[in-house]
Amino acid sequence: MKNRIREYRIKNGDITQEELAKRVGVSRQTIIYIENGKFNPSVKLALKLAKALNCKVEDLFELEEGD
Amino acid sequence: MHVNPWFILITIGGFIFPLMRVLGLLKDLDERELIIDQISGNFTLFFIVFSAMFCIILNLELKGDALLLFILAPLIIKSTIFISLTYPKDLIISYLGRITGSLLILFALLSHGFSTEGLIESIPGIIILILSEFSKRFRFLGIIFFILFLLLFYFFFRNGVKLGLLITFIILSAPLISLGVISLKGEE
């Protein structure tokens, strides 16, 4: 699954991974894993991320071929 | 009834964090960490089952210290796997390397005091401490952890398998293998 978390972090005043992690209640390492596509968040976490980054979930995450 | 204080210390260490989370003194694990907690628990379960099967097949009678195998080894294995999969590379190497190296030095000094023997037996612990710090920067040094693991295997089992040594071997080898793998891994 593709994601644009890094792009939206920059758009929202260059929020750091640490800051985003605090806002959504996960560890920084989890944000790193999500950004690198190594971990798919739950629906709840995806919604929290979208809210924290002032966008829709569909803007942040996109299914890839084969998903 | 005499209980080895190290046994108590390691048991407490293994359960203190989950207990603090249940009591709300520590932040709960996030969803990724919960999955890793489950994975590490499953690996540990497989280890216990295979160890028990091994003992049954070989008709081994477990008494006293040998029973510690089924308590200490799972705690060490679960903690090592959890740490290895949860934290960033440098932090893993720091935690595992410093704890393993420090424990080895502590055991050596407590067994022999600040004598020549104690200092010689502290050398493996000192090597692990130094190697851990340098392996954060130089990945190839991870190979040395595997070499240390092989040396450990040779020295512990060259005269056959003894249960007491098997326990110590498992406690030391899990962090060594993890340190080797993590050191050689590229940056995320």
gemmi code that builds the backbone of each chain (N, CA, C; Angstrom):
import gemmi

chains = {
    "A": [
        ("MET", (0.846, -1.198, 0.000), (0.000, 0.000, 0.000), (0.886, 1.255, 0.000)),
        ("LYS", (0.577, 2.175, -0.938), (1.375, 3.424, -1.005), (0.822, 4.418, -0.002)),
        ("ASN", (1.679, 5.348, 0.429), (1.172, 6.395, 1.313), (1.906, 7.711, 1.050)),
        ("ARG", (1.253, 8.791, 1.449), (1.834, 10.133, 1.239), (2.021, 10.841, 2.583)),
        ("ILE", (2.344, 10.092, 3.572), (2.465, 10.677, 4.907), (3.584, 11.706, 4.956)),
        ("ARG", (4.715, 11.360, 4.372), (5.841, 12.303, 4.401), (5.465, 13.616, 3.710)),
        ("GLU", (4.781, 13.471, 2.564), (4.375, 14.656, 1.788), (3.450, 15.551, 2.628)),
        ("TYR", (2.496, 14.931, 3.306), (1.545, 15.702, 4.102), (2.170, 16.235, 5.387)),
        ("ARG", (3.180, 15.566, 5.875), (3.895, 16.091, 7.048), (4.571, 17.411, 6.686)),
        ("ILE", (5.161, 17.409, 5.492), (5.845, 18.627, 5.021), (4.826, 19.733, 4.761)),
        ("LYS", (3.702, 19.351, 4.151), (2.661, 20.348, 3.847), (2.120, 20.995, 5.108)),
        ("ASN", (2.106, 20.235, 6.193), (1.546, 20.741, 7.450), (2.599, 21.361, 8.362)),
        ("GLY", (3.477, 22.105, 7.779), (4.472, 22.835, 8.565), (5.663, 21.986, 8.940)),
        ("ASP", (5.950, 21.003, 8.081), (7.139, 20.167, 8.278), (7.138, 19.485, 9.659)),
        ("ILE", (6.004, 18.869, 9.970), (5.907, 18.149, 11.253), (6.923, 17.010, 11.241)),
        ("THR", (7.579, 16.815, 12.361), (8.538, 15.702, 12.434), (7.780, 14.385, 12.667)),
        ("GLN", (8.485, 13.291, 12.429), (7.887, 11.969, 12.668), (7.555, 11.815, 14.158)),
        ("GLU", (8.430, 12.348, 14.982), (8.236, 12.287, 16.433), (6.954, 13.009, 16.836)),
        ("GLU", (6.772, 14.204, 16.263), (5.596, 15.018, 16.594), (4.316, 14.319, 16.124)),
        ("LEU", (4.367, 13.773, 14.918), (3.197, 13.072, 14.375), (2.881, 11.848, 15.235)),
        ("ALA", (3.938, 11.158, 15.643), (3.756, 9.971, 16.482), (3.044, 10.348, 17.785)),
        ("LYS", (3.454, 11.458, 18.362), (2.830, 11.910, 19.636), (1.370, 12.255, 19.401)),
        ("ARG", (1.091, 12.901, 18.280), (-0.288, 13.348, 18.020), (-1.249, 12.179, 17.868)),
        ("VAL", (-0.732, 11.061, 17.271), (-1.644, 9.928, 17.029), (-1.471, 8.817, 18.059)),
        ("GLY", (-0.528, 8.995, 18.980), (-0.393, 8.042, 20.080), (0.341, 6.750, 19.751)),
        ("VAL", (1.323, 6.857, 18.867), (2.149, 5.672, 18.573), (3.613, 6.064, 18.729)),
        ("SER", (4.510, 5.083, 18.570), (5.938, 5.380, 18.684), (6.446, 5.950, 17.354)),
        ("ARG", (7.566, 6.646, 17.416), (8.156, 7.203, 16.197), (8.523, 6.078, 15.236)),
        ("GLN", (8.980, 4.970, 15.790), (9.369, 3.825, 14.972), (8.182, 3.305, 14.156)),
        ("THR", (6.994, 3.343, 14.739), (5.799, 2.904, 14.014), (5.511, 3.835, 12.840)),
        ("ILE", (5.664, 5.137, 13.048), (5.468, 6.099, 11.946), (6.487, 5.833, 10.830)),
        ("ILE", (7.732, 5.540, 11.219), (8.776, 5.241, 10.226), (8.381, 4.019, 9.404)),
        ("TYR", (7.920, 2.975, 10.092), (7.527, 1.753, 9.412), (6.339, 1.987, 8.474)),
        ("ILE", (5.392, 2.817, 8.896), (4.229, 3.103, 8.041), (4.680, 3.890, 6.809)),
        ("GLU", (5.506, 4.908, 7.017), (5.982, 5.734, 5.889), (6.753, 4.914, 4.873)),
        ("ASN", (7.519, 3.934, 5.385), (8.323, 3.098, 4.485), (7.538, 1.925, 3.902)),
        ("GLY", (6.258, 1.880, 4.216), (5.405, 0.827, 3.660), (5.641, -0.544, 4.283)),
        ("LYS", (6.302, -0.568, 5.431), (6.591, -1.869, 6.053), (5.497, -2.282, 7.040)),
        ("PHE", (4.593, -1.363, 7.329), (3.506, -1.687, 8.248), (2.255, -0.966, 7.789)),
        ("ASN", (1.136, -1.720, 7.722), (-0.139, -1.107, 7.343), (-0.926, -0.780, 8.609)),
        ("PRO", (-1.304, 0.488, 8.804), (-2.024, 0.849, 10.029), (-3.445, 0.303, 10.010)),
        ("SER", (-4.031, 0.202, 11.184), (-5.440, -0.186, 11.285), (-6.285, 0.985, 10.787)),
        ("VAL", (-7.569, 0.742, 10.634), (-8.483, 1.805, 10.180), (-8.453, 2.974, 11.156)),
        ("LYS", (-8.465, 2.631, 12.436), (-8.472, 3.661, 13.488), (-7.231, 4.544, 13.390)),
        ("LEU", (-6.073, 3.895, 13.256), (-4.827, 4.653, 13.183), (-4.759, 5.473, 11.905)),
        ("ALA", (-5.245, 4.891, 10.813), (-5.260, 5.618, 9.536), (-6.127, 6.878, 9.643)),
        ("LEU", (-7.258, 6.743, 10.317), (-8.148, 7.901, 10.503), (-7.479, 8.956, 11.384)),
        ("LYS", (-6.792, 8.506, 12.410), (-6.082, 9.436, 13.307), (-4.995, 10.174, 12.539)),
        ("LEU", (-4.293, 9.447, 11.684), (-3.225, 10.074, 10.891), (-3.819, 11.123, 9.956)),
        ("ALA", (-4.921, 10.765, 9.318), (-5.563, 11.710, 8.400), (-6.002, 12.963, 9.142)),
        ("LYS", (-6.559, 12.770, 10.330), (-7.024, 13.919, 11.122), (-5.848, 14.803, 11.527)),
        ("ALA", (-4.762, 14.150, 11.949), (-3.571, 14.897, 12.385), (-2.932, 15.660, 11.232)),
        ("LEU", (-3.096, 15.133, 10.008), (-2.477, 15.770, 8.840), (-3.484, 16.570, 8.011)),
        ("ASN", (-4.664, 16.792, 8.597), (-5.691, 17.633, 7.957), (-6.018, 17.201, 6.535)),
        ("CYS", (-6.271, 15.911, 6.385), (-6.642, 15.421, 5.044), (-7.536, 14.205, 5.200)),
        ("LYS", (-7.935, 13.628, 4.067), (-8.766, 12.423, 4.118), (-7.857, 11.192, 4.076)),
        ("VAL", (-8.394, 10.088, 4.542), (-7.624, 8.840, 4.531), (-7.240, 8.465, 3.095)),
        ("GLU", (-8.173, 8.710, 2.165), (-7.914, 8.368, 0.753), (-6.770, 9.200, 0.182)),
        ("ASP", (-6.552, 10.378, 0.734), (-5.429, 11.216, 0.273), (-4.099, 10.640, 0.752)),
        ("LEU", (-4.151, 10.010, 1.916), (-2.913, 9.507, 2.524), (-2.503, 8.128, 2.013)),
        ("PHE", (-3.494, 7.258, 1.833), (-3.187, 5.865, 1.496), (-3.824, 5.452, 0.176)),
        ("GLU", (-3.107, 4.603, -0.551), (-3.589, 4.159, -1.859), (-3.208, 2.699, -2.057)),
        ("LEU", (-4.182, 1.924, -2.517), (-3.895, 0.518, -2.786), (-3.012, 0.384, -4.016)),
        ("GLU", (-2.121, -0.569, -3.963), (-1.262, -0.837, -5.128), (-1.774, -2.060, -5.877)),
        ("GLU", (-1.276, -2.267, -7.098), (-1.606, -3.459, -7.878), (-1.194, -4.683, -7.073)),
        ("GLY", (-2.080, -5.628, -6.978), (-1.718, -6.833, -6.249), (-2.119, -6.805, -4.777)),
        ("ASP", (-2.572, -5.644, -4.280), (-2.999, -5.568, -2.874), (-4.359, -6.237, -2.660)),
    ],
    "B": [
        ("MET", (14.116, -23.164, 51.777), (14.273, -23.267, 50.325), (15.106, -22.090, 49.813)),
        ("HIS", (16.204, -22.378, 49.129), (17.052, -21.310, 48.653), (16.739, -20.992, 47.188)),
        ("VAL", (16.510, -19.731, 46.925), (16.263, -19.316, 45.539), (17.380, -18.380, 45.130)),
        ("ASN", (17.987, -18.701, 44.014), (19.078, -17.878, 43.502), (18.579, -16.450, 43.257)),
        ("PRO", (19.224, -15.432, 43.841), (18.753, -14.051, 43.650), (18.770, -13.595, 42.198)),
        ("TRP", (19.697, -14.123, 41.384), (19.731, -13.742, 39.970), (18.469, -14.192, 39.267)),
        ("PHE", (17.985, -15.348, 39.690), (16.762, -15.903, 39.135), (15.598, -14.945, 39.403)),
        ("ILE", (15.545, -14.439, 40.626), (14.479, -13.512, 41.008), (14.603, -12.221, 40.203)),
        ("LEU", (15.829, -11.743, 40.090), (16.075, -10.487, 39.373), (15.635, -10.578, 37.917)),
        ("ILE", (16.017, -11.671, 37.269), (15.676, -11.813, 35.851), (14.172, -12.021, 35.684)),
        ("THR", (13.553, -12.767, 36.588), (12.099, -12.975, 36.508), (11.359, -11.645, 36.662)),
        ("ILE", (11.783, -10.853, 37.644), (11.159, -9.537, 37.842), (11.351, -8.687, 36.588)),
        ("GLY", (12.577, -8.706, 36.058), (12.882, -7.934, 34.854), (11.996, -8.314, 33.690)),
        ("GLY", (11.672, -9.590, 33.605), (10.849, -10.054, 32.502), (9.400, -9.615, 32.617)),
        ("PHE", (8.919, -9.392, 33.832), (7.498, -9.078, 34.010), (7.223, -7.642, 34.445)),
        ("ILE", (8.279, -6.912, 34.753), (8.055, -5.578, 35.323), (7.365, -4.624, 34.340)),
        ("PHE", (7.778, -4.679, 33.064), (7.170, -3.753, 32.100), (5.704, -4.084, 31.817)),
        ("PRO", (5.364, -5.363, 31.552), (3.927, -5.660, 31.365), (3.089, -5.268, 32.583)),
        ("LEU", (3.641, -5.493, 33.777), (2.901, -5.158, 35.003), (2.679, -3.651, 35.105)),
        ("MET", (3.713, -2.883, 34.781), (3.592, -1.426, 34.839), (2.560, -0.933, 33.831)),
        ("ARG", (2.465, -1.606, 32.673), (1.458, -1.216, 31.678), (0.056, -1.503, 32.191)),
        ("VAL", (-0.115, -2.668, 32.809), (-1.438, -3.039, 33.345), (-1.869, -2.048, 34.432)),
        ("LEU", (-0.891, -1.602, 35.218), (-1.204, -0.665, 36.298), (-1.308, 0.779, 35.810)),
        ("GLY", (-1.076, 0.976, 34.526), (-1.177, 2.324, 33.960), (0.002, 3.222, 34.263)),
        ("LEU", (1.093, 2.612, 34.722), (2.285, 3.410, 35.054), (3.158, 3.627, 33.822)),
        ("LEU", (2.894, 2.840, 32.801), (3.654, 2.933, 31.561), (2.676, 2.976, 30.397)),
        ("LYS", (3.037, 3.727, 29.354), (2.163, 3.822, 28.180), (1.992, 2.444, 27.556)),
        ("ASP", (0.777, 2.168, 27.084), (0.518, 0.864, 26.480), (1.252, 0.743, 25.147)),
        ("LEU", (1.407, -0.497, 24.699), (2.048, -0.730, 23.403), (1.123, -0.250, 22.299)),
        ("ASP", (1.714, 0.300, 21.226), (0.853, 0.681, 20.095), (0.570, -0.566, 19.253)),
        ("GLU", (-0.224, -0.429, 18.178), (-0.704, -1.622, 17.471), (0.436, -2.421, 16.834)),
        ("ARG", (1.449, -1.751, 16.332), (2.574, -2.474, 15.740), (3.327, -3.242, 16.824)),
        ("GLU", (3.524, -2.600, 17.971), (4.237, -3.233, 19.081), (3.444, -4.416, 19.641)),
        ("LEU", (2.105, -4.314, 19.606), (1.273, -5.419, 20.090), (1.424, -6.635, 19.173)),
        ("ILE", (1.515, -6.393, 17.867), (1.704, -7.490, 16.919), (3.067, -8.145, 17.165)),
        ("ILE", (4.078, -7.314, 17.386), (5.419, -7.847, 17.651), (5.427, -8.631, 18.959)),
        ("ASP", (4.684, -8.131, 19.933), (4.575, -8.827, 21.226), (3.992, -10.223, 21.014)),
        ("GLN", (2.995, -10.310, 20.137), (2.361, -11.595, 19.838), (3.341, -12.522, 19.104)),
        ("ILE", (4.051, -11.970, 18.117), (5.005, -12.769, 17.338), (6.102, -13.322, 18.249)),
        ("SER", (6.639, -12.447, 19.107), (7.723, -12.889, 20.003), (7.198, -13.934, 20.984)),
        ("GLY", (5.934, -13.791, 21.387), (5.329, -14.780, 22.279), (5.190, -16.130, 21.591)),
        ("ASN", (4.813, -16.109, 20.310), (4.659, -17.367, 19.562), (5.992, -18.090, 19.396)),
        ("PHE", (7.032, -17.319, 19.057), (8.371, -17.924, 18.930), (8.794, -18.565, 20.243)),
        ("THR", (8.513, -17.858, 21.313), (8.898, -18.360, 22.639), (8.133, -19.637, 22.971)),
        ("LEU", (6.860, -19.651, 22.596), (6.048, -20.853, 22.819), (6.624, -22.040, 22.053)),
        ("PHE", (7.009, -21.800, 20.783), (7.609, -22.885, 19.987), (8.875, -23.400, 20.663)),
        ("PHE", (9.658, -22.461, 21.187), (10.895, -22.850, 21.859), (10.600, -23.758, 23.050)),
        ("ILE", (9.615, -23.376, 23.855), (9.289, -24.163, 25.049), (8.801, -25.555, 24.640)),
        ("VAL", (7.939, -25.594, 23.634), (7.387, -26.886, 23.192), (8.504, -27.784, 22.657)),
        ("PHE", (9.377, -27.220, 21.804), (10.455, -28.042, 21.246), (11.463, -28.462, 22.304)),
        ("SER", (11.710, -27.585, 23.262), (12.627, -27.934, 24.358), (12.053, -29.094, 25.162)),
        ("ALA", (10.749, -29.017, 25.440), (10.099, -30.077, 26.217), (10.141, -31.401, 25.435)),
        ("MET", (9.871, -31.308, 24.118), (9.897, -32.513, 23.273), (11.287, -33.112, 23.271)),
        ("PHE", (12.289, -32.234, 23.163), (13.699, -32.638, 23.169), (14.014, -33.411, 24.437)),
        ("CYS", (13.573, -32.879, 25.558), (13.842, -33.524, 26.853), (13.120, -34.865, 26.964)),
        ("ILE", (11.905, -34.924, 26.459), (11.124, -36.162, 26.545), (11.750, -37.237, 25.663)),
        ("ILE", (12.116, -36.844, 24.423), (12.695, -37.811, 23.477), (14.013, -38.375, 24.012)),
        ("LEU", (14.819, -37.490, 24.616), (16.112, -37.940, 25.133), (15.992, -38.502, 26.544)),
        ("ASN", (14.755, -38.536, 27.047), (14.493, -39.095, 28.371), (15.325, -38.396, 29.461)),
        ("LEU", (15.405, -37.083, 29.347), (16.197, -36.302, 30.295), (15.385, -36.017, 31.553)),
        ("GLU", (16.050, -36.206, 32.686), (15.387, -35.874, 33.953), (15.812, -34.475, 34.375)),
        ("LEU", (14.865, -33.582, 34.451), (15.208, -32.208, 34.793), (15.046, -31.973, 36.292)),
        ("LYS", (16.125, -31.528, 36.884), (16.053, -31.231, 38.317), (16.710, -29.882, 38.578)),
        ("GLY", (16.341, -29.249, 39.653), (17.024, -28.043, 40.125), (17.271, -27.002, 39.044)),
        ("ASP", (18.551, -26.717, 38.822), (18.942, -25.663, 37.873), (18.433, -25.917, 36.467)),
        ("ALA", (18.350, -27.182, 36.068), (17.917, -27.493, 34.708), (16.494, -26.997, 34.462)),
        ("LEU", (15.677, -26.966, 35.497), (14.305, -26.478, 35.340), (14.288, -24.986, 35.032)),
        ("LEU", (15.371, -24.311, 35.385), (15.462, -22.880, 35.062), (15.425, -22.647, 33.561)),
        ("LEU", (15.825, -23.687, 32.801), (15.803, -23.602, 31.340), (14.442, -23.151, 30.856)),
        ("PHE", (13.376, -23.678, 31.495), (12.028, -23.377, 31.043), (11.481, -22.063, 31.596)),
        ("ILE", (12.306, -21.373, 32.376), (11.860, -20.070, 32.893), (12.736, -18.948, 32.332)),
        ("LEU", (14.029, -19.076, 32.519), (14.924, -18.005, 32.086), (15.026, -17.897, 30.573)),
        ("ALA", (15.208, -19.038, 29.909), (15.400, -19.003, 28.459), (14.214, -18.357, 27.742)),
        ("PRO", (12.965, -18.746, 28.019), (11.851, -18.064, 27.349), (11.813, -16.564, 27.615)),
        ("LEU", (12.112, -16.153, 28.850), (12.101, -14.711, 29.165), (13.131, -13.976, 28.324)),
        ("ILE", (14.329, -14.547, 28.252), (15.416, -13.913, 27.486), (15.060, -13.894, 25.998)),
        ("ILE", (14.564, -15.031, 25.483), (14.257, -15.123, 24.061), (13.144, -14.142, 23.691)),
        ("LYS", (12.086, -14.118, 24.488), (10.962, -13.205, 24.175), (11.422, -11.745, 24.210)),
        ("SER", (12.177, -11.397, 25.242), (12.651, -10.007, 25.365), (13.553, -9.636, 24.199)),
        ("THR", (14.443, -10.551, 23.833), (15.389, -10.277, 22.747), (14.652, -10.093, 21.423)),
        ("ILE", (13.717, -10.992, 21.129), (12.972, -10.876, 19.866), (12.153, -9.584, 19.861)),
        ("PHE", (11.496, -9.286, 20.979), (10.658, -8.078, 21.045), (11.494, -6.820, 20.819)),
        ("ILE", (12.611, -6.735, 21.523), (13.479, -5.551, 21.386), (13.992, -5.449, 19.954)),
        ("SER", (14.393, -6.600, 19.385), (14.983, -6.601, 18.043), (14.010, -6.137, 16.974)),
        ("LEU", (12.739, -6.405, 17.158), (11.757, -6.038, 16.131), (11.089, -4.679, 16.389)),
        ("THR", (11.227, -4.164, 17.611), (10.471, -2.949, 17.971), (11.251, -1.658, 17.792)),
        ("TYR", (12.485, -1.681, 18.219), (13.224, -0.413, 18.316), (14.134, -0.173, 17.118)),
        ("PRO", (14.593, 1.068, 16.934), (15.532, 1.342, 15.844), (16.869, 0.648, 16.083)),
        ("LYS", (17.610, 0.482, 15.015), (18.842, -0.312, 15.029), (19.811, 0.095, 16.141)),
        ("ASP", (20.118, 1.360, 16.228), (21.112, 1.814, 17.217), (20.662, 1.551, 18.650)),
        ("LEU", (19.384, 1.730, 18.888), (18.859, 1.515, 20.245), (18.896, 0.038, 20.612)),
        ("ILE", (18.601, -0.830, 19.634), (18.630, -2.278, 19.873), (20.046, -2.692, 20.251)),
        ("ILE", (20.996, -2.234, 19.445), (22.391, -2.604, 19.703), (22.817, -2.099, 21.086)),
        ("SER", (22.401, -0.874, 21.411), (22.757, -0.316, 22.727), (22.172, -1.165, 23.850)),
        ("TYR", (20.856, -1.431, 23.776), (20.194, -2.193, 24.848), (20.824, -3.574, 25.001)),
        ("LEU", (20.815, -4.322, 23.876), (21.277, -5.717, 23.939), (22.762, -5.804, 24.290)),
        ("GLY", (23.553, -4.970, 23.630), (24.999, -5.019, 23.848), (25.378, -4.642, 25.262)),
        ("ARG", (24.804, -3.542, 25.751), (25.175, -3.074, 27.094), (24.675, -4.034, 28.168)),
        ("ILE", (23.446, -4.540, 28.003), (22.913, -5.455, 29.020), (23.714, -6.760, 29.031)),
        ("THR", (23.928, -7.329, 27.841), (24.658, -8.605, 27.766), (26.083, -8.448, 28.276)),
        ("GLY", (26.777, -7.426, 27.766), (28.163, -7.205, 28.187), (28.263, -6.942, 29.682)),
        ("SER", (27.375, -6.086, 30.179), (27.413, -5.737, 31.613), (27.107, -6.942, 32.489)),
        ("LEU", (26.132, -7.762, 32.069), (25.792, -8.950, 32.855), (26.966, -9.916, 32.920)),
        ("LEU", (27.635, -10.097, 31.786), (28.787, -11.004, 31.747), (29.885, -10.518, 32.690)),
        ("ILE", (30.147, -9.215, 32.655), (31.183, -8.644, 33.522), (30.784, -8.790, 34.990)),
        ("LEU", (29.499, -8.536, 35.240), (28.997, -8.626, 36.620), (29.111, -10.050, 37.159)),
        ("PHE", (28.706, -11.023, 36.336), (28.807, -12.421, 36.747), (30.258, -12.794, 37.049)),
        ("ALA", (31.159, -12.343, 36.170), (32.577, -12.669, 36.339), (33.118, -12.079, 37.642)),
        ("LEU", (32.770, -10.821, 37.880), (33.299, -10.148, 39.079), (32.662, -10.694, 40.359)),
        ("LEU", (31.378, -11.048, 40.264), (30.718, -11.599, 41.458), (31.230, -12.999, 41.777)),
        ("SER", (31.601, -13.731, 40.714), (32.105, -15.094, 40.934), (33.537, -15.094, 41.455)),
        ("HIS", (34.351, -14.187, 40.911), (35.779, -14.231, 41.248), (36.312, -12.960, 41.892)),
        ("GLY", (35.460, -11.979, 42.063), (35.918, -10.719, 42.653), (36.848, -9.993, 41.700)),
        ("PHE", (37.490, -8.936, 42.195), (38.400, -8.163, 41.343), (39.780, -8.820, 41.320)),
        ("SER", (39.791, -10.087, 40.996), (41.044, -10.841, 40.917), (41.442, -10.961, 39.450)),
        ("THR", (42.602, -11.575, 39.229), (43.064, -11.779, 37.839), (42.053, -12.647, 37.085)),
        ("GLU", (41.565, -13.679, 37.813), (40.585, -14.578, 37.203), (39.315, -13.819, 36.807)),
        ("GLY", (38.875, -12.981, 37.709), (37.673, -12.178, 37.473), (37.833, -11.268, 36.271)),
        ("LEU", (39.016, -10.663, 36.189), (39.262, -9.742, 35.075), (39.361, -10.493, 33.756)),
        ("ILE", (39.980, -11.677, 33.792), (40.087, -12.464, 32.551), (38.701, -12.905, 32.095)),
        ("GLU", (37.888, -13.338, 33.052), (36.532, -13.779, 32.695), (35.643, -12.627, 32.279)),
        ("SER", (36.043, -11.416, 32.624), (35.263, -10.227, 32.218), (35.521, -9.854, 30.765)),
        ("ILE", (36.609, -10.393, 30.220), (37.015, -9.988, 28.855), (35.904, -10.173, 27.813)),
        ("PRO", (35.212, -11.333, 27.777), (34.129, -11.456, 26.781), (33.080, -10.354, 26.923)),
        ("GLY", (32.729, -10.019, 28.144), (31.747, -8.951, 28.387), (32.254, -7.599, 27.905)),
        ("ILE", (33.532, -7.353, 28.152), (34.132, -6.078, 27.718), (34.166, -6.012, 26.190)),
        ("ILE", (34.506, -7.161, 25.568), (34.538, -7.216, 24.093), (33.154, -6.899, 23.531)),
        ("ILE", (32.130, -7.501, 24.138), (30.759, -7.272, 23.640), (30.362, -5.804, 23.808)),
        ("LEU", (30.729, -5.195, 24.931), (30.398, -3.776, 25.167), (31.048, -2.886, 24.099)),
        ("ILE", (32.348, -3.115, 23.883), (33.086, -2.269, 22.921), (32.579, -2.513, 21.498)),
        ("LEU", (32.420, -3.805, 21.168), (31.954, -4.182, 19.833), (30.584, -3.580, 19.530)),
        ("SER", (29.710, -3.567, 20.521), (28.354, -3.035, 20.332), (28.410, -1.564, 19.938)),
        ("GLU", (29.242, -0.809, 20.614), (29.312, 0.630, 20.307), (29.860, 0.859, 18.907)),
        ("PHE", (30.888, 0.089, 18.544), (31.482, 0.287, 17.220), (30.623, -0.281, 16.095)),
        ("SER", (29.863, -1.333, 16.369), (29.071, -1.965, 15.310), (27.913, -1.084, 14.870)),
        ("LYS", (27.588, -0.055, 15.680), (26.536, 0.881, 15.267), (27.021, 1.668, 14.046)),
        ("ARG", (28.331, 1.853, 14.014), (28.917, 2.646, 12.930), (29.448, 1.769, 11.809)),
        ("PHE", (30.055, 0.646, 12.161), (30.683, -0.220, 11.166), (29.943, -1.554, 11.125)),
        ("ARG", (29.062, -1.703, 10.123), (28.176, -2.864, 10.036), (28.915, -4.185, 10.036)),
        ("PHE", (30.054, -4.223, 9.326), (30.757, -5.498, 9.139), (31.175, -6.129, 10.476)),
        ("LEU", (31.270, -5.310, 11.516), (31.662, -5.842, 12.831), (30.614, -6.812, 13.375)),
        ("GLY", (29.427, -6.804, 12.764), (28.385, -7.738, 13.169), (28.820, -9.182, 13.019)),
        ("ILE", (29.730, -9.413, 12.084), (30.230, -10.783, 11.857), (30.919, -11.320, 13.114)),
        ("ILE", (31.564, -10.418, 13.852), (32.286, -10.845, 15.048), (31.328, -11.410, 16.096)),
        ("PHE", (30.091, -10.869, 16.132), (29.111, -11.427, 17.074), (28.809, -12.881, 16.755)),
        ("PHE", (28.750, -13.205, 15.441), (28.513, -14.593, 15.034), (29.716, -15.464, 15.383)),
        ("ILE", (30.901, -14.897, 15.242), (32.109, -15.639, 15.604), (32.103, -15.930, 17.105)),
        ("LEU", (31.703, -14.917, 17.887), (31.618, -15.106, 19.345), (30.602, -16.192, 19.685)),
        ("PHE", (29.501, -16.217, 18.930), (28.470, -17.238, 19.138), (29.048, -18.629, 18.880)),
        ("LEU", (29.818, -18.762, 17.786), (30.405, -20.067, 17.454), (31.431, -20.495, 18.503)),
        ("LEU", (32.201, -19.510, 18.985), (33.188, -19.806, 20.035), (32.492, -20.265, 21.314)),
        ("LEU", (31.394, -19.573, 21.603), (30.588, -19.917, 22.782), (30.107, -21.347, 22.661)),
        ("PHE", (29.592, -21.702, 21.465), (29.078, -23.048, 21.201), (30.182, -24.080, 21.420)),
        ("TYR", (31.371, -23.783, 20.877), (32.491, -24.718, 20.986), (32.894, -24.922, 22.446)),
        ("PHE", (33.101, -23.819, 23.161), (33.584, -23.935, 24.539), (32.553, -24.549, 25.483)),
        ("PHE", (31.284, -24.312, 25.197), (30.253, -24.829, 26.089), (29.981, -26.308, 25.860)),
        ("PHE", (30.090, -26.744, 24.592), (29.664, -28.115, 24.297), (30.772, -29.036, 23.799)),
        ("ARG", (32.027, -28.627, 23.935), (33.098, -29.493, 23.440), (33.195, -30.800, 24.222)),
        ("ASN", (32.709, -30.791, 25.482), (32.718, -32.032, 26.262), (31.327, -32.633, 26.407)),
        ("GLY", (30.455, -32.340, 25.469), (29.104, -32.883, 25.530), (28.113, -31.865, 26.061)),
        ("VAL", (26.835, -32.237, 26.000), (25.779, -31.310, 26.408), (25.479, -31.475, 27.901)),
        ("LYS", (25.667, -30.374, 28.641), (25.288, -30.386, 30.058), (24.179, -29.349, 30.231)),
        ("LEU", (23.118, -29.744, 30.914), (21.946, -28.863, 31.008), (22.247, -27.496, 31.603)),
        ("GLY", (23.094, -27.477, 32.620), (23.425, -26.202, 33.255), (24.060, -25.238, 32.267)),
        ("LEU", (24.984, -25.780, 31.466), (25.666, -24.959, 30.449), (24.702, -24.596, 29.336)),
        ("LEU", (23.759, -25.491, 29.039), (22.784, -25.223, 27.978), (21.965, -23.978, 28.310)),
        ("ILE", (21.599, -23.841, 29.578), (20.825, -22.673, 30.007), (21.628, -21.401, 29.753)),
        ("THR", (22.856, -21.403, 30.232), (23.707, -20.214, 30.059), (23.941, -19.948, 28.575)),
        ("PHE", (24.109, -21.006, 27.793), (24.337, -20.851, 26.362), (23.154, -20.146, 25.701)),
        ("ILE", (21.955, -20.597, 26.031), (20.757, -19.993, 25.434), (20.627, -18.522, 25.845)),
        ("ILE", (20.903, -18.242, 27.118), (20.782, -16.864, 27.616), (21.758, -15.940, 26.900)),
        ("LEU", (22.956, -16.455, 26.586), (23.962, -15.610, 25.933), (23.828, -15.605, 24.419)),
        ("SER", (23.421, -16.714, 23.845), (23.431, -16.803, 22.386), (22.311, -15.990, 21.740)),
        ("ALA", (21.149, -15.908, 22.398), (20.036, -15.141, 21.813), (20.442, -13.683, 21.569)),
        ("PRO", (20.989, -12.974, 22.560), (21.411, -11.600, 22.285), (22.554, -11.514, 21.282)),
        ("LEU", (23.484, -12.474, 21.303), (24.617, -12.421, 20.368), (24.140, -12.537, 18.924)),
        ("ILE", (23.241, -13.489, 18.671), (22.724, -13.660, 17.310), (21.946, -12.413, 16.895)),
        ("SER", (21.140, -11.893, 17.785), (20.372, -10.675, 17.464), (21.307, -9.514, 17.166)),
        ("LEU", (22.351, -9.368, 17.976), (23.313, -8.278, 17.743), (23.978, -8.442, 16.381)),
        ("GLY", (24.333, -9.670, 16.033), (24.958, -9.930, 14.740), (24.050, -9.549, 13.591)),
        ("VAL", (22.811, -10.025, 13.664), (21.849, -9.762, 12.591), (21.542, -8.264, 12.478)),
        ("ILE", (21.285, -7.626, 13.597), (20.931, -6.198, 13.591), (22.089, -5.344, 13.100)),
        ("SER", (23.294, -5.688, 13.511), (24.470, -4.906, 13.093), (24.670, -4.971, 11.583)),
        ("LEU", (24.479, -6.178, 11.026), (24.726, -6.351, 9.595), (23.593, -5.793, 8.731)),
        ("LYS", (22.416, -5.619, 9.348), (21.275, -5.090, 8.606), (21.556, -3.659, 8.173)),
        ("GLY", (21.011, -3.280, 7.019), (21.180, -1.915, 6.574), (20.284, -0.973, 7.349)),
        ("GLU", (20.444, 0.322, 7.124), (19.598, 1.313, 7.801), (18.189, 1.228, 7.234)),
        ("GLU", (17.189, 1.535, 8.064), (15.803, 1.485, 7.600), (15.437, 2.788, 6.880)),
    ],
}
model = gemmi.Model(1)
for chain_id, residues in chains.items():
    chain = gemmi.Chain(chain_id)
    for i, (resn, *xyz) in enumerate(residues, 1):
        res = gemmi.Residue()
        res.name, res.seqid = resn, gemmi.SeqId(i, " ")
        for name, pos in zip(("N", "CA", "C"), xyz):
            atom = gemmi.Atom()
            atom.name, atom.element = name, gemmi.Element(name[0])
            atom.pos, atom.b_iso = gemmi.Position(*pos), 0.0
            res.add_atom(atom)
        chain.add_residue(res)
    model.add_chain(chain)
structure = gemmi.Structure()
structure.add_model(model)
structure.setup_entities()
